[in-house]
Amino acid sequence: MKPVYQTEFGEQRGNCLQACVASVLELPLENVPHFCLEENWVMALASFLSRFGLAPLIFDFDACQADDWKPTGFHLIGGKSPRGILHSVVGYNGEIVHDPHPASDGLRTIEDYLVFVATLDRRCPECGDERVMTTVVQGVCNVCGYAWDRT
């Protein structure tokens, strides 16, 4: 994790999520989209993460507390900032390790954990093309027609 700080501020304009993703992936801020400007920020994030073989998975904080569960490794934590607006920070094993806001004052409340999970390999084992249709158990290449079991 390489800390990156947000450059835009305010509800629905702030780029804390962009800075957190850049921090965890160790990318320059300008190489990561400003997801919150998109109509569906979760889909925009999922599309971006897919380039890295990753997908976002969001866990409700209250449900995690009921099971006494915290994510391991680096992840994002979302909630209300001391400024009273939604905010994202970087977590490690359930604890805040980087706040991209210059005040670095963390979260007043926690609403969710967002973890990056590895996706299944989506390349055709026959021709190597990425244009495949897959399920958990089988795949079919849209280019060469090769079909295979993923189990």
C-alpha positions in Angstrom: 0.0 0.0 0.0 1.4 3.4 -1.1 -0.6 6.3 0.4 -2.3 8.6 -2.1 -4.3 11.7 -1.1 -7.5 13.0 -2.5 -7.5 16.2 -4.4 -11.2 17.0 -4.6 -13.5 17.5 -1.7 -17.2 17.6 -0.8 -20.2 15.3 -0.9 -20.5 13.6 -4.3 -17.5 15.5 -5.6 -14.7 14.2 -3.3 -12.4 11.7 -4.8 -11.5 9.7 -1.6 -12.6 6.4 -3.2 -10.3 7.1 -6.2 -7.4 7.9 -3.8 -8.0 4.7 -1.7 -8.1 2.5 -4.7 -4.9 4.1 -6.0 -3.3 3.6 -2.6 -4.1 -0.1 -2.4 -3.1 -0.8 -6.0 -0.1 1.5 -5.7 -1.0 3.6 -8.7 -0.8 7.3 -9.4 -4.1 9.0 -8.7 -4.4 10.1 -12.4 -4.4 6.4 -13.5 -7.5 5.6 -11.5 -11.0 6.9 -12.5 -13.1 9.2 -10.2 -15.7 6.5 -9.7 -18.2 8.7 -7.8 -18.7 10.8 -10.9 -20.2 7.8 -12.7 -23.9 7.0 -12.7 -23.1 3.6 -11.0 -19.9 3.9 -9.0 -19.9 0.2 -8.1 -20.1 -0.9 -11.7 -17.4 1.6 -12.7 -15.2 0.3 -9.9 -15.8 -3.4 -10.9 -15.0 -2.6 -14.5 -11.7 -0.9 -13.5 -10.7 -3.7 -11.1 -11.4 -6.3 -13.7 -8.2 -5.1 -15.6 -6.3 -6.4 -12.6 -8.1 -9.7 -12.2 -10.0 -8.3 -9.2 -13.6 -7.6 -8.3 -15.1 -5.5 -5.4 -17.0 -7.2 -2.7 -18.9 -5.1 -0.1 -19.7 -6.3 3.4 -22.2 -4.5 5.6 -20.4 -3.4 8.8 -23.3 -4.3 11.2 -23.6 -7.8 9.8 -19.8 -8.3 10.2 -20.0 -7.1 13.8 -22.8 -9.6 14.5 -20.4 -12.4 13.5 -17.3 -10.7 15.0 -15.7 -10.7 11.5 -13.1 -8.3 10.0 -11.5 -8.5 6.6 -7.8 -9.4 6.4 -5.2 -7.7 4.4 -5.7 -4.3 2.8 -9.3 -3.2 2.1 -11.4 -0.1 2.1 -13.7 1.1 4.9 -16.6 3.3 4.2 -18.7 5.5 6.5 -19.3 9.0 7.7 -16.4 11.4 8.2 -16.2 13.9 11.0 -17.4 16.4 8.4 -20.7 14.4 8.2 -20.4 13.1 4.7 -19.7 9.7 3.2 -15.9 8.9 3.1 -13.6 6.1 2.3 -10.3 5.1 4.0 -7.8 2.3 3.6 -8.0 -0.5 6.2 -5.7 -3.3 7.1 -7.2 -6.2 9.1 -10.2 -4.1 9.9 -8.3 -1.1 11.2 -7.8 2.3 9.5 -4.2 2.7 8.2 -4.6 5.5 5.7 -7.1 8.4 5.4 -6.8 10.1 2.0 -8.2 13.4 3.4 -5.5 15.9 4.4 -7.0 16.2 7.9 -6.5 12.5 8.3 -9.2 12.3 10.9 -10.7 9.0 9.9 -14.3 8.0 10.2 -17.0 8.9 12.8 -19.1 5.8 11.8 -18.4 2.7 9.8 -20.9 1.4 7.3 -19.1 -1.1 5.2 -15.9 -2.9 4.2 -15.0 -3.1 0.6 -12.5 -5.9 -0.3 -10.9 -6.7 -3.6 -11.2 -10.4 -4.5 -9.3 -12.3 -7.2 -11.6 -13.3 -10.1 -11.3 -16.6 -12.0 -9.0 -16.7 -15.0 -11.1 -15.7 -18.0 -8.7 -16.8 -20.8 -9.4 -19.6 -23.2 -6.9 -22.5 -22.5 -6.9 -23.3 -26.2 -6.3 -20.0 -28.0 -5.6 -17.6 -25.0 -8.3 -15.1 -26.0 -10.1 -13.2 -23.2 -13.5 -13.1 -24.9 -15.0 -16.1 -23.1 -18.3 -16.8 -21.3 -17.6 -18.4 -18.0 -19.5 -19.7 -15.0 -17.9 -21.2 -11.9 -17.9 -24.7 -13.5 -17.4 -24.2 -17.2 -16.2 -21.8 -19.9 -16.8 -21.4 -23.7 -14.5 -19.3 -25.9 -16.3 -16.8 -28.2 -13.4 -16.9 -30.7 -12.4 -20.5 -31.2 -15.5 -22.2 -29.7 -13.4 -24.3 -27.3 -15.4 -25.5 -24.2 -13.9 -26.6 -20.9 -14.8 -27.5 -17.4 -13.4 -25.2 -14.7 -13.5 -27.7 -11.9 
